[in-house]
């Protein structure tokens, strides 16, 4: 008699694929890439082991699918205009929404940010592009010309890393009110921009523009 969790012939193909991505995302967020096996992914997903090869070829293919899925969801969130009448309100609301979303989708976020298979160039490229696109949206909103000045580019990449680690800490501990996390994030951003300006005034952002982020 076939085991109930393997009898998935009546499950739509898209559902089985989604179940595998969800299960893999959870496991890759819990342990390093090399420590997760395809057998336990299939078991957690409740589908037949052979479906991994059918849908993704191998573990790397499944891992890349989890990265792409998390990146696509985050891109959709980032491209949705934030609420607020002023730049300061929009920034606060955008960051708060970002933190809330990541907290609700912790497994996918941790899989994406931690990049358990970080030696994979395709994985690194996806994560780096996603991080930079998030920073670029803020710079575009501030009217920064392209190409972005190297000092500003490096500064914003550092700030995005700060935000990511702040959220990782929040996911693990949940002992800091979200409004405080938002304040920390904005304070770090404005400090980063002001420091970049003090080093190289021609970065393309005037102090008055930075000030409107906290007005």
N, C-alpha and C positions, 0 to 999 in steps of 0.2 A: 504494500500500500504506500502510495506516495506521501511523503511528509508534507503537511499543510503549508509550511513556509516556502516549500520549493514548488508547489503546484500553482505556478503563476501564468499558466497558459492563457487564462482568461483576462489577465491584466493587460490593459492597453500598453503598447510598446513605449509610448512617451512617458507613461507613469512609471514603468520599470526603470527607464533611464533616469528619470528624476529621482527615484528612490535611491538609486546607486550614487548619484551625485550628492544627495543629502547625507547619506550614510558616510561616504568617503570624506565629505567636508567635516563632519563631526569627528571622525577618527584622526584625520590629518591635523585637526586643531588640538587634539589631545596628546598626540605623540609625534615623534619625528617621522618623516616620510619613510625612511628605511625600516622603521619598527612596525609599520602597518602592513598587513598582508591582505591580498585580494580575497582570501577565504573569509576573513572576518568582516570585510566590507560587504560581501554578498550576504553573509549571515545577518548582519545588522540591518541590511536593506530588506531582508526577507525574500530574496529572489534567488534564482538558480545561479550558481557560480559561473557557468558558461556565458551568461549574459554580459559579463564584463568584457570578454574578448569580442563578443558580438557587437557591442555598442562602442567600445573604446580601444580595442586591440589589446591593450595591456594596462598595467598599473599607471605608467606614466601618462598614457592617454586619458585615463580617468582623472588623474591628478590635474592635468591641464584643463579638463572640462570643469572641475570644481573652481579652478582659478578664473576661467573665463566667465562662469556663471556668477561668481561673486563680483567680478569686475563690471559686468554688464548691469547688475543691480545697483551698484554704487554709482556708475555713470548716469543711470536714469535718475537717481536721487540728486546728484550734483547739478544736472541740467534743469531741474525743476526750480523756477524762480522762487526765492524765499519771500515770506511775508515781511511787511515793514515799509514805512514811508521814507525813512532816512537811511543812509548807508550804514549807520551804526546799528539801527534796528534790524536791518536785513542781515548784517553780519552775525549779530547775536542769534537771530532766529535760524540762520543757516547752520551755524555751529551746533546749536542745541538740537536741531533736527538730525544732524549728522551723528551726534553722540547717541541720541535715542535709537536711531536706526541700527547703529553698530551694536548697541547693547542688545537689541532684540534679535539680531542676526549674528550673535557672537561667534558661532562655529565658522561661518563663512568668512567673517572678518579676520579671525585669528589665522585661518588657513591662508588667506590672501596676504596679510601683513607678515606673518612669520615665514612664509615661503619655504616650507619644510624641505623642498627640493631646490634650495637656493642655488645649487651649482648648475641648474638647468638654465641655459641662456634665454630660452623662450619664456620661462617663468619670470626671470629677472626683468625682461623687457616689458612684460605685461604690468608688473607691479610698478616699475619705474615710470612708465607712461601714465598710469592711473594717478600716481602721486603728483606728477608734474602737471597733469591736466587740472587737478584740483587747485593747485597753487596758481596756475595760469588764469583760472576763472576769477580769482581775487584780484590779480594784477590787471586783468582786462577791465574789471569793474572800477578800478582806480585810474584807468586811462593810461596805463603804461604802454609806451611804444615798443614795437618789436624791431630787431631782436632784443630780448631782455638783457640788460647789463649783467656781465658775469658775477659781480658782487651781489646783485639782487637775486640772480638765479640761485647761487649757492645759499644765500640767506633763506630764501623761501623753501628750498629743499630741506634745509635744517629744521625750519619751523614745521613743515609737514611731518617730519620724523618725530618731532616733539608731540604733536597732536596725536599721532598714532600710538605712541607709548603711553600718553595720558589715558587714552581710551582702553588700552590693554590693562592698565592698572585698575581702571574703573570696573572692567569686566570681572577681574579677579577678586576685587575687594568690596566694591559698592559701599564705601564708607565716607565718601565725599559727596555733598549735594551737587546735583548737576549744574545748578546756577553758578557754583563756585568753579566747576570745571570750565564752564564757558568764560568766566572772568579770567581764569588763568590762561586760557587759550588766546583771548584777545589781548591781554597784557603782554604775552610772549610775542604775539604778532607785531604789535605796535613798537615794542622794544627792539625787535629784530629790524624793522624797517627804519627806525630812527638811528640805530647803530650803523646800518648800511649807509644811510645818508651822511652820517658824520664822517665815515671813512671815504666815501666817494659821492659828493653832492650831485654828480651828474647821472645818478641811477634812474632818473625819470619820475621820481615821486617827491613832491615838495612837502615840507613839514606840515603845511596847512592841510594837505590832502590826508596825511596820516592822522591829524587831529580829528577829522570828521568821523573816524572809525570809533571814537569813544565819546562823541558829542552827545 
